[in-house]
């Protein structure tokens, strides 16, 4: 037997009565989880570099490259989050 859960929090409606897509929240949660996992992996790699290298110039170069890779790998997910944000805004205008 299926039970429906009706709560205002789960029924986001705009002032015009429109609802935003029910797929937005799960996708947003998924994207945020991916970004969080990426951040943890980045921090672990950064810790390894900072602890293992004695030569300051090499360490700075490796940290800079790690940061560049981290930002590049995050970019598509950030773009998708921004697109979801625009979809939500559009449904409430």
Buried (B, 14 or more C-beta within 10 A) or exposed (E): EEEEEEEEEEEBEBEEEEEBEEEBBEBBEEBEEBBEEBEEEBEEBBEEBEEEBEEEEEBEEBBEEBEEEBEEBBEEBEEBBEEBEEBBEEBEE
